[in-house]
Each structure stands twice: as C-alpha cells, then as structure tokens.
Amino acid sequence: MVKNLPQSIDATTSLLASEGYVADRALSTLTFLSLTLSRPIFLEGEAGVGKTELAKVIAKGLGRDLIRLQCYEGLDASSSVYEWNFAGQMLAMRNGAEQADIYSEKYLIKRALLQAVEPHTAGPPVLLIDEIDRTDAPFEA
C-alpha cells in the first residue's frame, strides 16, 4: 500500500512524531520540501544526533523500504551497485550451463544503489548513505 506524502510542514511534523521522532520546524520544513520535490536530504552532524533515525522514521512513516549503504575506506562504485556471484557462476558452468545463462539476473547480487533505483510497490525507497566521508575521494565525488 502506497502511503501519500504529507501535504504540509505540520503534517510532516505529525508524521515524524507518529513514529516517535521529535523534529523542530526547520527539520520538518527540510523533510517536507525534500519529499515534495523528490530531492535528497544531506545531513551532517555528530554521532547520535538522529541522522540515521530520521531516515528510518521517514521510511516507516511512509511505508517504504529503507536501503542502507554503509560507507568505508576502499568502497568503490561497483561493489555498491552490484556484484556477480562468481561461485554460483562457476558451479553452473561445471554443470553445463550456457555462457549466456551465467550472466543472467539469477547470478547478480544487487547492492544498495541498484536496489534503490529499482521499482518498489510501496513507492521509492529511502536510501541512507551513511558515513560517506569515510570513503575515498573518487567514490565520495
């Protein structure tokens, strides 16, 4: 079931409060505009101030999936989008599978970024990219 987006800043505040998140007017305004304009929210701050919790609350309040990409040093674009199940492909080849078959979706491991752009019945998911500052400069860019 697709839940409707809040139609006002006050409705956004109520949505967040219904999930136990206390937001001031500025954060409610930011969240409302982000949802209405289909734009990302970029939050920066000390650990424990509620950045991750906001993503969880928005996802739960709207009935959407939460997809989390935990960043770390050495993370590259390919491993955050998809990877191939090489072991599964090798076993399939040993069992006589055609080469075209081993490159099917059956052997594709979908990572956070690919999952986030796929269609979802409940509406677009909430993608949380956590600690992006820990990645290498090319990935962060």
The first five atom37 places (N, CA, C, CB, O) and aatype in JSON, in Angstrom:
{
  "aatype": [12, 19, 11, 2, 10, 14, 5, 15, 9, 3, 0, 16, 16, 15, 10, 10, 0, 15, 6, 7, 18, 19, 0, 3, 1, 0, 10, 15, 16, 10, 16, 13, 10, 15, 10, 16, 10, 15, 1, 14, 9, 13, 10, 6, 7, 6, 0, 7, 19, 7, 11, 16, 6, 10, 0, 11, 19, 9, 0, 11, 7, 10, 7, 1, 3, 10, 9, 1, 10, 5, 4, 18, 6, 7, 10, 3, 0, 15, 15, 15, 19, 18, 6, 17, 2, 13, 0, 7, 5, 12, 10, 0, 12, 1, 2, 7, 0, 6, 5, 0, 3, 9, 18, 15, 6, 11, 18, 10, 9, 11, 1, 0, 10, 10, 5, 0, 19, 6, 14, 8, 16, 0, 7, 14, 14, 19, 10, 10, 9, 3, 6, 9, 3, 1, 16, 3, 0, 14, 13, 6, 0],
  "atom_mask": [
    [1, 1, 1, 1, 1],
    [1, 1, 1, 1, 1],
    [1, 1, 1, 1, 1],
    [1, 1, 1, 1, 1],
    [1, 1, 1, 1, 1],
    [1, 1, 1, 1, 1],
    [1, 1, 1, 1, 1],
    [1, 1, 1, 1, 1],
    [1, 1, 1, 1, 1],
    [1, 1, 1, 1, 1],
    [1, 1, 1, 1, 1],
    [1, 1, 1, 1, 1],
    [1, 1, 1, 1, 1],
    [1, 1, 1, 1, 1],
    [1, 1, 1, 1, 1],
    [1, 1, 1, 1, 1],
    [1, 1, 1, 1, 1],
    [1, 1, 1, 1, 1],
    [1, 1, 1, 1, 1],
    [1, 1, 1, 0, 1],
    [1, 1, 1, 1, 1],
    [1, 1, 1, 1, 1],
    [1, 1, 1, 1, 1],
    [1, 1, 1, 1, 1],
    [1, 1, 1, 1, 1],
    [1, 1, 1, 1, 1],
    [1, 1, 1, 1, 1],
    [1, 1, 1, 1, 1],
    [1, 1, 1, 1, 1],
    [1, 1, 1, 1, 1],
    [1, 1, 1, 1, 1],
    [1, 1, 1, 1, 1],
    [1, 1, 1, 1, 1],
    [1, 1, 1, 1, 1],
    [1, 1, 1, 1, 1],
    [1, 1, 1, 1, 1],
    [1, 1, 1, 1, 1],
    [1, 1, 1, 1, 1],
    [1, 1, 1, 1, 1],
    [1, 1, 1, 1, 1],
    [1, 1, 1, 1, 1],
    [1, 1, 1, 1, 1],
    [1, 1, 1, 1, 1],
    [1, 1, 1, 1, 1],
    [1, 1, 1, 0, 1],
    [1, 1, 1, 1, 1],
    [1, 1, 1, 1, 1],
    [1, 1, 1, 0, 1],
    [1, 1, 1, 1, 1],
    [1, 1, 1, 0, 1],
    [1, 1, 1, 1, 1],
    [1, 1, 1, 1, 1],
    [1, 1, 1, 1, 1],
    [1, 1, 1, 1, 1],
    [1, 1, 1, 1, 1],
    [1, 1, 1, 1, 1],
    [1, 1, 1, 1, 1],
    [1, 1, 1, 1, 1],
    [1, 1, 1, 1, 1],
    [1, 1, 1, 1, 1],
    [1, 1, 1, 0, 1],
    [1, 1, 1, 1, 1],
    [1, 1, 1, 0, 1],
    [1, 1, 1, 1, 1],
    [1, 1, 1, 1, 1],
    [1, 1, 1, 1, 1],
    [1, 1, 1, 1, 1],
    [1, 1, 1, 1, 1],
    [1, 1, 1, 1, 1],
    [1, 1, 1, 1, 1],
    [1, 1, 1, 1, 1],
    [1, 1, 1, 1, 1],
    [1, 1, 1, 1, 1],
    [1, 1, 1, 0, 1],
    [1, 1, 1, 1, 1],
    [1, 1, 1, 1, 1],
    [1, 1, 1, 1, 1],
    [1, 1, 1, 1, 1],
    [1, 1, 1, 1, 1],
    [1, 1, 1, 1, 1],
    [1, 1, 1, 1, 1],
    [1, 1, 1, 1, 1],
    [1, 1, 1, 1, 1],
    [1, 1, 1, 1, 1],
    [1, 1, 1, 1, 1],
    [1, 1, 1, 1, 1],
    [1, 1, 1, 1, 1],
    [1, 1, 1, 0, 1],
    [1, 1, 1, 1, 1],
    [1, 1, 1, 1, 1],
    [1, 1, 1, 1, 1],
    [1, 1, 1, 1, 1],
    [1, 1, 1, 1, 1],
    [1, 1, 1, 1, 1],
    [1, 1, 1, 1, 1],
    [1, 1, 1, 0, 1],
    [1, 1, 1, 1, 1],
    [1, 1, 1, 1, 1],
    [1, 1, 1, 1, 1],
    [1, 1, 1, 1, 1],
    [1, 1, 1, 1, 1],
    [1, 1, 1, 1, 1],
    [1, 1, 1, 1, 1],
    [1, 1, 1, 1, 1],
    [1, 1, 1, 1, 1],
    [1, 1, 1, 1, 1],
    [1, 1, 1, 1, 1],
    [1, 1, 1, 1, 1],
    [1, 1, 1, 1, 1],
    [1, 1, 1, 1, 1],
    [1, 1, 1, 1, 1],
    [1, 1, 1, 1, 1],
    [1, 1, 1, 1, 1],
    [1, 1, 1, 1, 1],
    [1, 1, 1, 1, 1],
    [1, 1, 1, 1, 1],
    [1, 1, 1, 1, 1],
    [1, 1, 1, 1, 1],
    [1, 1, 1, 1, 1],
    [1, 1, 1, 1, 1],
    [1, 1, 1, 1, 1],
    [1, 1, 1, 1, 1],
    [1, 1, 1, 0, 1],
    [1, 1, 1, 1, 1],
    [1, 1, 1, 1, 1],
    [1, 1, 1, 1, 1],
    [1, 1, 1, 1, 1],
    [1, 1, 1, 1, 1],
    [1, 1, 1, 1, 1],
    [1, 1, 1, 1, 1],
    [1, 1, 1, 1, 1],
    [1, 1, 1, 1, 1],
    [1, 1, 1, 1, 1],
    [1, 1, 1, 1, 1],
    [1, 1, 1, 1, 1],
    [1, 1, 1, 1, 1],
    [1, 1, 1, 1, 1],
    [1, 1, 1, 1, 1],
    [1, 1, 1, 1, 1],
    [1, 1, 1, 1, 1],
    [1, 1, 1, 1, 1]
  ],
  "atom_positions": [
    [[0.84, -1.18, 0.0], [0.0, 0.0, 0.0], [0.88, 1.24, 0.0], [-0.95, 0.0, 1.21], [1.74, 1.4, 0.86]],
    [[0.66, 2.12, -0.97], [1.43, 3.34, -1.08], [0.78, 4.4, -0.21], [1.54, 3.8, -2.56], [-0.39, 4.74, -0.39]],
    [[1.55, 4.93, 0.72], [1.04, 6.0, 1.58], [1.33, 7.34, 0.91], [1.69, 5.94, 3.01], [2.37, 7.52, 0.28]],
    [[0.4, 8.25, 1.05], [0.56, 9.58, 0.47], [1.6, 10.38, 1.24], [-0.78, 10.32, 0.46], [1.8, 10.19, 2.44]],
    [[2.24, 11.27, 0.52], [3.21, 12.16, 1.15], [2.46, 13.19, 1.98], [4.1, 12.86, 0.08], [1.31, 13.53, 1.67]],
    [[3.09, 13.69, 3.03], [2.45, 14.75, 3.82], [2.24, 15.99, 2.95], [3.31, 15.1, 5.07], [3.06, 16.3, 2.09]],
    [[1.13, 16.68, 3.17], [0.75, 17.82, 2.33], [1.14, 19.18, 2.91], [-0.73, 17.8, 2.1], [0.87, 20.22, 2.31]],
    [[1.77, 19.17, 4.07], [2.19, 20.43, 4.69], [3.35, 20.16, 5.65], [1.0, 21.1, 5.44], [3.69, 19.02, 5.95]],
    [[3.93, 21.24, 6.11], [5.02, 21.11, 7.08], [4.47, 20.55, 8.39], [5.71, 22.48, 7.33], [5.11, 19.7, 9.02]],
    [[3.29, 21.02, 8.79], [2.69, 20.5, 10.03], [2.37, 19.01, 9.91], [1.42, 21.28, 10.37], [2.54, 18.26, 10.87]],
    [[1.91, 18.59, 8.73], [1.63, 17.17, 8.51], [2.93, 16.35, 8.56], [0.92, 16.96, 7.15], [2.93, 15.21, 9.03]],
    [[4.01, 16.94, 8.09], [5.32, 16.27, 8.15], [5.76, 16.13, 9.6], [6.38, 17.05, 7.34], [6.25, 15.08, 10.0]],
    [[5.58, 17.18, 10.38], [5.9, 17.12, 11.81], [5.09, 16.03, 12.48], [5.64, 18.48, 12.48], [5.62, 15.28, 13.31]],
    [[3.82, 15.93, 12.14], [2.95, 14.9, 12.71], [3.38, 13.51, 12.29], [1.5, 15.12, 12.29], [3.38, 12.58, 13.1]],
    [[3.77, 13.36, 11.02], [4.25, 12.06, 10.54], [5.48, 11.62, 11.33], [4.59, 12.13, 9.03], [5.55, 10.48, 11.78]],
    [[6.43, 12.51, 11.5], [7.64, 12.19, 12.25], [7.3, 11.88, 13.7], [8.65, 13.35, 12.17], [7.83, 10.93, 14.28]],
    [[6.42, 12.68, 14.29], [6.03, 12.47, 15.69], [5.3, 11.14, 15.87], [5.14, 13.62, 16.18], [5.44, 10.49, 16.91]],
    [[4.51, 10.73, 14.87], [3.78, 9.47, 14.99], [4.72, 8.27, 15.05], [2.82, 9.31, 13.8], [4.33, 7.19, 15.5]],
    [[5.94, 8.47, 14.61], [6.94, 7.4, 14.67], [7.94, 7.64, 15.8], [7.69, 7.3, 13.33], [8.96, 6.96, 15.89]],
    [[7.62, 8.61, 16.68], [8.46, 8.84, 17.86], [9.64, 9.75, 17.63], [0.0, 0.0, 0.0], [10.57, 9.76, 18.44]],
    [[9.65, 10.51, 16.55], [10.77, 11.4, 16.24], [10.34, 12.83, 16.48], [11.26, 11.21, 14.76], [9.36, 13.3, 15.89]],
    [[11.05, 13.52, 17.34], [10.74, 14.92, 17.65], [11.6, 15.8, 16.75], [10.99, 15.24, 19.16], [12.83, 15.79, 16.84]],
    [[10.93, 16.56, 15.87], [11.64, 17.41, 14.93], [11.23, 18.86, 15.14], [11.37, 16.98, 13.46], [10.06, 19.16, 15.38]],
    [[12.2, 19.76, 15.03], [11.86, 21.17, 15.09], [11.3, 21.61, 13.74], [13.1, 22.03, 15.49], [11.29, 20.83, 12.78]],
    [[10.84, 22.83, 13.67], [10.19, 23.35, 12.44], [11.16, 23.31, 11.24], [9.69, 24.79, 12.66], [10.75, 23.0, 10.13]],
    [[12.42, 23.64, 11.47], [13.4, 23.66, 10.38], [13.58, 22.27, 9.77], [14.75, 24.2, 10.89], [13.6, 22.13, 8.54]],
    [[13.7, 21.25, 10.6], [13.89, 19.9, 10.08], [12.61, 19.39, 9.41], [14.3, 18.94, 11.22], [12.68, 18.7, 8.39]],
    [[11.46, 19.72, 9.96], [10.19, 19.35, 9.33], [10.05, 20.02, 7.96], [9.01, 19.73, 10.24], [9.57, 19.41, 7.01]],
    [[10.46, 21.28, 7.88], [10.41, 22.0, 6.6], [11.34, 21.36, 5.59], [10.78, 23.49, 6.79], [10.95, 21.13, 4.44]],
    [[12.56, 21.06, 6.01], [13.52, 20.4, 5.14], [12.98, 19.06, 4.64], [14.86, 20.2, 5.88], [13.07, 18.75, 3.46]],
    [[12.43, 18.28, 5.54], [11.89, 16.97, 5.18], [10.71, 17.11, 4.23], [11.48, 16.19, 6.44], [10.63, 16.38, 3.24]],
    [[9.79, 18.02, 4.52], [8.64, 18.25, 3.66], [9.08, 18.63, 2.25], [7.74, 19.34, 4.25], [8.58, 18.07, 1.27]],
    [[10.0, 19.59, 2.14], [10.46, 20.03, 0.83], [11.18, 18.9, 0.09], [11.4, 21.24, 0.97], [11.01, 18.74, -1.12]],
    [[11.97, 18.14, 0.8], [12.67, 17.01, 0.18], [11.7, 16.0, -0.41], [13.58, 16.33, 1.2], [11.87, 15.55, -1.54]],
    [[10.68, 15.66, 0.37], [9.68, 14.69, -0.1], [8.86, 15.26, -1.26], [8.76, 14.28, 1.05], [8.61, 14.56, -2.24]],
    [[8.44, 16.5, -1.14], [7.6, 17.13, -2.15], [8.34, 17.31, -3.47], [7.11, 18.48, -1.66], [7.78, 17.09, -4.54]],
    [[9.6, 17.71, -3.4], [10.4, 17.98, -4.6], [11.19, 16.76, -5.08], [11.35, 19.12, -4.33], [11.91, 16.84, -6.08]],
    [[11.06, 15.63, -4.37], [11.81, 14.4, -4.7], [13.31, 14.66, -4.77], [11.32, 13.82, -6.05], [13.98, 14.29, -5.73]],
    [[13.8, 15.31, -3.75], [15.23, 15.64, -3.66], [15.82, 15.0, -2.4], [15.45, 17.18, -3.64], [15.1, 14.76, -1.43]],
    [[17.12, 14.73, -2.42], [17.74, 14.11, -1.25], [17.9, 15.09, -0.09], [19.1, 13.54, -1.61], [17.87, 16.31, -0.27]],
    [[18.06, 14.51, 1.08], [18.39, 15.29, 2.28], [19.84, 14.97, 2.61], [17.41, 14.96, 3.5], [20.2, 13.8, 2.75]],
    [[20.64, 15.99, 2.75], [22.03, 15.8, 3.17], [22.16, 16.3, 4.59], [23.02, 16.54, 2.21], [22.02, 17.5, 4.85]],
    [[22.42, 15.39, 5.52], [22.55, 15.76, 6.92], [23.97, 15.48, 7.38], [21.54, 14.99, 7.8], [24.57, 14.47, 7.03]],
    [[24.48, 16.4, 8.16], [25.82, 16.26, 8.71], [25.74, 16.62, 10.17], [26.86, 17.16, 7.95], [25.02, 17.55, 10.55]],
    [[26.46, 15.9, 10.99], [26.44, 16.22, 12.42], [27.13, 15.14, 13.22], [0.0, 0.0, 0.0], [27.55, 14.11, 12.7]],
    [[27.23, 15.41, 14.5], [27.88, 14.49, 15.42], [27.1, 13.18, 15.51], [28.0, 15.12, 16.81], [25.91, 13.13, 15.21]],
    [[27.8, 12.13, 15.92], [27.15, 10.84, 16.12], [26.1, 10.96, 17.2], [28.19, 9.75, 16.49], [26.3, 11.62, 18.22]],
    [[24.97, 10.31, 16.96], [23.93, 10.26, 17.97], [22.91, 11.38, 17.94], [0.0, 0.0, 0.0], [22.05, 11.45, 18.82]],
    [[22.97, 12.26, 16.94], [22.0, 13.37, 16.91], [20.71, 13.01, 16.17], [22.64, 14.59, 16.25], [19.76, 13.79, 16.19]],
    [[20.66, 11.84, 15.52], [19.41, 11.39, 14.92], [19.36, 11.37, 13.41], [0.0, 0.0, 0.0], [18.27, 11.29, 12.83]],
    [[20.51, 11.44, 12.74], [20.52, 11.44, 11.28], [19.98, 10.13, 10.72], [21.93, 11.7, 10.75], [19.1, 10.13, 9.86]],
    [[20.5, 9.02, 11.19], [20.06, 7.7, 10.74], [18.62, 7.45, 11.16], [20.98, 6.6, 11.29], [17.84, 6.88, 10.4]],
    [[18.27, 7.86, 12.34], [16.91, 7.66, 12.84], [15.89, 8.39, 11.97], [16.79, 8.12, 14.3], [14.79, 7.89, 11.76]],
    [[16.25, 9.56, 11.46], [15.34, 10.3, 10.58], [15.03, 9.47, 9.34], [15.95, 11.66, 10.18], [13.87, 9.38, 8.93]],
    [[16.03, 8.87, 8.74], [15.79, 8.03, 7.56], [14.88, 6.86, 7.9], [17.13, 7.52, 6.98], [13.97, 6.53, 7.14]],
    [[15.12, 6.23, 9.04], [14.29, 5.1, 9.47], [12.84, 5.52, 9.67], [14.84, 4.48, 10.76], [11.92, 4.82, 9.27]],
    [[12.66, 6.67, 10.31], [11.31, 7.17, 10.61], [10.57, 7.55, 9.33], [11.39, 8.38, 11.57], [9.38, 7.25, 9.19]],
    [[11.25, 8.2, 8.4], [10.62, 8.56, 7.13], [10.18, 7.29, 6.39], [11.58, 9.4, 6.24], [9.06, 7.21, 5.89]],
    [[11.07, 6.31, 6.32], [10.73, 5.05, 5.63], [9.54, 4.37, 6.3], [11.95, 4.1, 5.62], [8.6, 3.95, 5.62]],
    [[9.57, 4.26, 7.61], [8.48, 3.59, 8.31], [7.18, 4.38, 8.2], [8.85, 3.39, 9.78], [6.12, 3.81, 7.96]],
    [[7.27, 5.7, 8.37], [6.08, 6.55, 8.31], [5.41, 6.55, 6.96], [0.0, 0.0, 0.0], [4.19, 6.7, 6.87]],
    [[6.2, 6.39, 5.89], [5.64, 6.37, 4.54], [5.41, 4.95, 4.03], [6.57, 7.1, 3.59], [4.9, 4.76, 2.92]],
    [[5.77, 3.95, 4.85], [5.58, 2.56, 4.44], [6.5, 2.15, 3.31], [0.0, 0.0, 0.0], [6.12, 1.36, 2.45]],
    [[7.7, 2.69, 3.31], [8.66, 2.4, 2.23], [9.84, 1.6, 2.76], [9.15, 3.71, 1.59], [10.08, 1.53, 3.97]],
    [[10.56, 1.01, 1.84], [11.76, 0.27, 2.2], [12.87, 1.24, 2.58], [12.21, -0.65, 1.04], [12.97, 2.33, 2.02]],
    [[13.69, 0.84, 3.53], [14.9, 1.57, 3.88], [16.08, 0.76, 3.36], [15.0, 1.82, 5.43], [16.25, -0.4, 3.73]],
    [[16.88, 1.38, 2.52], [18.07, 0.73, 1.98], [19.26, 1.51, 2.5], [18.06, 0.67, 0.4], [19.34, 2.72, 2.35]],
    [[20.18, 0.79, 3.13], [21.32, 1.46, 3.76], [22.63, 1.05, 3.08], [21.38, 1.13, 5.27], [22.91, -0.13, 2.91]],
    [[23.39, 2.05, 2.71], [24.74, 1.83, 2.18], [25.71, 2.35, 3.23], [24.95, 2.55, 0.79], [25.85, 3.56, 3.42]],
    [[26.37, 1.43, 3.91], [27.36, 1.79, 4.92], [28.69, 2.01, 4.23], [27.47, 0.7, 6.04], [29.24, 1.07, 3.64]],
    [[29.21, 3.21, 4.28], [30.45, 3.53, 3.58], [31.67, 3.21, 4.46], [30.47, 5.0, 3.17], [31.6, 3.24, 5.68]],
    [[32.76, 2.92, 3.79], [34.02, 2.62, 4.45], [35.15, 2.9, 3.47], [34.07, 1.14, 4.95], [34.93, 3.02, 2.27]],
    [[36.36, 3.01, 3.99], [37.51, 3.26, 3.14], [37.7, 2.08, 2.19], [38.79, 3.5, 4.0], [37.67, 0.92, 2.62]],
    [[37.89, 2.37, 0.93], [38.08, 1.32, -0.07], [36.79, 0.93, -0.79], [0.0, 0.0, 0.0], [36.84, 0.15, -1.74]],
    [[35.65, 1.45, -0.35], [34.39, 1.17, -1.04], [34.46, 1.77, -2.44], [33.16, 1.73, -0.24], [34.83, 2.93, -2.61]],
    [[34.1, 0.98, -3.43], [34.09, 1.51, -4.79], [32.68, 1.41, -5.37], [35.09, 0.75, -5.68], [31.8, 0.75, -4.82]],
    [[32.49, 2.09, -6.49], [31.16, 2.17, -7.1], [30.63, 0.79, -7.47], [31.18, 3.06, -8.34], [29.45, 0.51, -7.26]],
    [[31.49, -0.06, -8.01], [30.99, -1.36, -8.47], [30.47, -2.22, -7.32], [32.08, -2.11, -9.21], [29.46, -2.91, -7.48]],
    [[31.11, -2.18, -6.18], [30.64, -3.01, -5.07], [29.44, -2.39, -4.34], [31.76, -3.23, -4.08], [28.81, -3.06, -3.52]],
    [[29.13, -1.14, -4.63], [27.94, -0.53, -4.04], [26.75, -0.6, -4.99], [28.22, 0.91, -3.65], [25.63, -0.28, -4.59]],
    [[26.98, -1.01, -6.24], [25.89, -1.15, -7.21], [25.51, -2.62, -7.36], [26.31, -0.55, -8.58], [24.37, -3.0, -7.1]],
    [[26.45, -3.44, -7.78], [26.19, -4.88, -7.93], [27.5, -5.65, -7.97], [25.37, -5.15, -9.2], [28.57, -5.08, -8.16]],
    [[27.38, -6.96, -7.78], [28.5, -7.89, -7.95], [27.93, -9.16, -8.56], [29.23, -8.17, -6.58], [26.73, -9.42, -8.47]],
    [[28.8, -9.92, -9.16], [28.39, -11.22, -9.69], [28.68, -12.3, -8.66], [29.11, -11.52, -11.03], [29.67, -12.23, -7.94]],
    [[27.81, -13.3, -8.6], [28.01, -14.45, -7.75], [28.93, -15.42, -8.49], [26.63, -15.13, -7.37], [28.48, -16.36, -9.15]],
    [[30.23, -15.18, -8.37], [31.21, -15.96, -9.12], [31.16, -17.44, -8.78], [32.6, -15.42, -8.87], [31.28, -18.29, -9.67]],
    [[31.0, -17.76, -7.51], [30.95, -19.17, -7.12], [29.75, -19.85, -7.78], [30.86, -19.31, -5.58], [29.87, -20.97, -8.29]],
    [[28.61, -19.19, -7.77], [27.42, -19.75, -8.41], [27.6, -19.9, -9.91], [0.0, 0.0, 0.0], [27.16, -20.88, -10.5]],
    [[28.26, -18.92, -10.52], [28.51, -18.99, -11.96], [29.45, -20.16, -12.29], [29.12, -17.66, -12.46], [29.24, -20.88, -13.27]],
    [[30.48, -20.34, -11.49], [31.43, -21.43, -11.73], [30.74, -22.79, -11.6], [32.62, -21.35, -10.74], [30.96, -23.68, -12.42]],
    [[29.91, -22.94, -10.57], [29.18, -24.2, -10.4], [28.24, -24.46, -11.58], [28.38, -24.19, -9.1], [28.12, -25.59, -12.05]],
    [[27.6, -23.41, -12.04], [26.69, -23.56, -13.18], [27.45, -23.97, -14.44], [25.93, -22.25, -13.43], [26.98, -24.81, -15.21]],
    [[28.62, -23.39, -14.63], [29.43, -23.76, -15.8], [29.89, -25.2, -15.7], [30.64, -22.83, -15.93], [29.91, -25.92, -16.7]],
    [[30.26, -25.64, -14.52], [30.68, -27.03, -14.32], [29.55, -28.0, -14.6], [31.21, -27.24, -12.91], [29.77, -29.14, -15.02]],
    [[28.32, -27.53, -14.34], [27.15, -28.37, -14.58], [26.59, -28.22, -15.98], [26.07, -28.04, -13.57], [25.5, -28.71, -16.27]],
    [[27.33, -27.53, -16.86], [26.95, -27.46, -18.27], [26.07, -26.3, -18.67], [0.0, 0.0, 0.0], [25.47, -26.34, -19.74]],
    [[25.97, -25.26, -17.86], [25.14, -24.11, -18.22], [25.76, -23.37, -19.39], [24.97, -23.16, -17.02], [26.98, -23.33, -19.55]],
    [[24.91, -22.78, -20.2], [25.36, -21.95, -21.31], [25.98, -20.67, -20.76], [24.18, -21.61, -22.28], [25.61, -20.2, -19.68]],
    [[26.94, -20.12, -21.5], [27.61, -18.91, -21.03], [26.62, -17.76, -20.86], [28.72, -18.51, -21.99], [26.73, -16.98, -19.9]],
    [[25.66, -17.63, -21.75], [24.68, -16.56, -21.64], [23.87, -16.7, -20.35], [23.73, -16.56, -22.86], [23.47, -15.69, -19.76]],
    [[23.62, -17.93, -19.91], [22.83, -18.16, -18.7], [23.55, -17.71, -17.44], [22.5, -19.63, -18.59], [22.91, -17.27, -16.49]],
    [[24.87, -17.81, -17.43], [25.59, -17.45, -16.21], [25.66, -15.95, -15.98], [26.99, -18.02, -16.25], [26.05, -15.49, -14.91]],
    [[25.26, -15.17, -17.0], [25.21, -13.72, -16.84], [23.76, -13.23, -16.73], [25.91, -13.03, -18.01], [23.44, -12.1, -17.09]],
    [[22.91, -14.1, -16.24], [21.52, -13.72, -16.02], [21.36, -13.11, -14.63], [20.58, -14.94, -16.19], [22.27, -13.14, -13.81]],
    [[20.18, -12.55, -14.4], [19.9, -11.91, -13.11], [19.99, -12.89, -11.94], [18.52, -11.27, -13.14], [20.19, -12.49, -10.8]],
    [[19.85, -14.16, -12.25], [19.93, -15.19, -11.21], [21.27, -15.14, -10.46], [19.74, -16.58, -11.84], [21.33, -15.46, -9.28]],
    [[22.32, -14.73, -11.14], [23.66, -14.7, -10.54], [24.12, -13.28, -10.18], [24.67, -15.32, -11.5], [25.28, -13.07, -9.86]],
    [[23.2, -12.33, -10.24], [23.51, -10.94, -9.93], [23.19, -10.67, -8.47], [22.73, -9.98, -10.86], [22.08, -10.93, -8.01]],
    [[24.16, -10.14, -7.75], [23.94, -9.74, -6.36], [23.73, -8.23, -6.37], [25.17, -10.15, -5.42], [24.65, -7.46, -6.61]],
    [[22.5, -7.83, -6.1], [22.14, -6.42, -6.15], [22.54, -5.75, -4.84], [20.62, -6.23, -6.4], [22.14, -6.17, -3.76]],
    [[23.34, -4.72, -4.96], [23.77, -3.95, -3.8], [22.87, -2.71, -3.64], [25.26, -3.53, -3.95], [21.93, -2.52, -4.41]],
    [[23.15, -1.9, -2.66], [22.25, -0.82, -2.24], [21.85, 0.13, -3.36], [22.9, -0.03, -1.14], [20.67, 0.44, -3.5]],
    [[22.79, 0.61, -4.16], [22.45, 1.61, -5.17], [21.54, 1.04, -6.26], [23.71, 2.18, -5.79], [20.64, 1.73, -6.73]],
    [[21.76, -0.19, -6.67], [20.89, -0.81, -7.67], [19.52, -1.09, -7.07], [21.51, -2.12, -8.19], [18.5, -0.88, -7.74]],
    [[19.48, -1.55, -5.85], [18.19, -1.79, -5.18], [17.38, -0.5, -5.08], [18.42, -2.38, -3.77], [16.15, -0.52, -5.21]],
    [[18.06, 0.61, -4.85], [17.36, 1.88, -4.65], [16.71, 2.42, -5.92], [18.32, 2.9, -4.11], [15.72, 3.14, -5.84]],
    [[17.25, 2.08, -7.08], [16.69, 2.62, -8.33], [15.69, 1.67, -8.97], [17.81, 2.93, -9.31], [15.05, 2.03, -9.96]],
    [[15.55, 0.48, -8.44], [14.55, -0.45, -8.97], [13.16, -0.03, -8.51], [14.86, -1.9, -8.51], [13.01, 0.61, -7.47]],
    [[12.13, -0.38, -9.28], [10.75, -0.05, -8.87], [10.37, -0.78, -7.58], [9.76, -0.41, -9.99], [10.72, -1.94, -7.37]],
    [[9.64, -0.09, -6.73], [9.14, -0.66, -5.47], [7.64, -0.41, -5.42], [9.87, -0.03, -4.22], [7.18, 0.69, -5.73]],
    [[6.89, -1.41, -5.02], [5.43, -1.28, -4.99], [4.95, -0.23, -3.99], [4.8, -2.62, -4.66], [3.91, 0.39, -4.21]],
    [[5.68, -0.02, -2.91], [5.28, 0.95, -1.89], [5.76, 2.36, -2.2], [5.82, 0.52, -0.55], [5.54, 3.27, -1.4]],
    [[6.4, 2.56, -3.33], [6.95, 3.86, -3.68], [8.46, 3.84, -3.56], [0.0, 0.0, 0.0], [9.04, 2.86, -3.08]],
    [[9.1, 4.91, -3.99], [10.57, 4.95, -3.94], [11.08, 4.69, -2.53], [11.08, 6.3, -4.44], [10.53, 5.21, -1.56]],
    [[12.13, 3.89, -2.4], [12.67, 3.61, -1.07], [13.43, 4.81, -0.52], [13.57, 2.39, -1.1], [13.76, 5.75, -1.25]],
    [[13.71, 4.75, 0.76], [14.57, 5.73, 1.4], [15.97, 5.13, 1.37], [14.1, 6.08, 2.89], [16.22, 4.07, 1.95]],
    [[16.89, 5.82, 0.7], [18.27, 5.37, 0.6], [19.1, 6.16, 1.6], [18.83, 5.55, -0.85], [19.21, 7.38, 1.51]],
    [[19.69, 5.45, 2.55], [20.55, 6.07, 3.55], [22.0, 5.73, 3.18], [20.2, 5.57, 5.0], [22.4, 4.57, 3.21]],
    [[22.76, 6.75, 2.84], [24.19, 6.59, 2.58], [24.9, 7.11, 3.82], [24.67, 7.35, 1.26], [24.98, 8.31, 4.05]],
    [[25.4, 6.19, 4.61], [25.93, 6.52, 5.93], [27.45, 6.63, 5.9], [25.5, 5.46, 6.96], [28.14, 5.77, 5.36]],
    [[27.95, 7.71, 6.5], [29.39, 7.96, 6.67], [30.13, 8.03, 5.35], [30.0, 6.89, 7.55], [31.18, 7.4, 5.19]],
    [[29.58, 8.79, 4.4], [30.2, 8.91, 3.08], [31.59, 9.54, 3.17], [29.31, 9.72, 2.15], [32.43, 9.33, 2.29]],
    [[31.84, 10.31, 4.22], [33.15, 10.94, 4.38], [34.26, 9.94, 4.66], [33.09, 11.96, 5.49], [35.43, 10.3, 4.63]],
    [[33.91, 8.69, 4.95], [34.92, 7.66, 5.2], [35.42, 7.01, 3.91], [34.36, 6.59, 6.14], [36.41, 6.27, 3.93]],
    [[34.74, 7.27, 2.79], [35.15, 6.67, 1.53], [36.3, 7.44, 0.9], [33.98, 6.61, 0.56], [36.65, 8.53, 1.35]],
    [[36.87, 6.87, -0.13], [37.91, 7.54, -0.87], [37.3, 8.68, -1.69], [38.67, 6.55, -1.78], [36.11, 8.64, -2.02]],
    [[38.1, 9.67, -2.02], [37.6, 10.87, -2.72], [36.85, 10.55, -4.02], [38.76, 11.8, -3.02], [35.81, 11.16, -4.26]],
    [[37.32, 9.64, -4.86], [36.58, 9.37, -6.11], [35.16, 8.86, -5.86], [37.33, 8.37, -6.95], [34.23, 9.23, -6.57]],
    [[34.98, 8.01, -4.86], [33.64, 7.5, -4.57], [32.77, 8.61, -4.0], [33.71, 6.31, -3.59], [31.61, 8.74, -4.38]],
    [[33.31, 9.39, -3.1], [32.55, 10.46, -2.48], [32.08, 11.47, -3.54], [33.39, 11.17, -1.41], [30.96, 11.99, -3.46]],
    [[32.94, 11.74, -4.54], [32.56, 12.68, -5.61], [31.4, 12.11, -6.4], [33.75, 12.97, -6.54], [30.94, 12.75, -7.34]]
  ]
}
